[in-house]
Amino acid sequence: MVDETKIDGIPVYEIYKNLSLQDMTGEEWKDIAGYEGLYMVSNYGRVKSLNYNHTGKENILKPGKDDWDYLQVDLCKDGNK
């Protein structure tokens, strides 16, 4: 069964499957507190690494599910998760 929840009219499952660096319509990005200059989160919940694998390139992080089926991403700073 597919989740029918929507954010600004966009089905949630489409948002989290979208790994494109192109901003979605109406998407706005903010720094993540404590991870400024490393990661940003959008108003749609997508998370962007600003220096993916130390390449200097940006990348949208693919969320995984935790033990309770909540979506999550791992953030690293100074070698620590």
Secondary structure by P-SEA (a helix, b strand, c coil): cccccccccccaaaaaaccccccccbbbbbbcccccccccccccbbbbbcccccccbbbbbbbbbccccbbbbbbbccccc
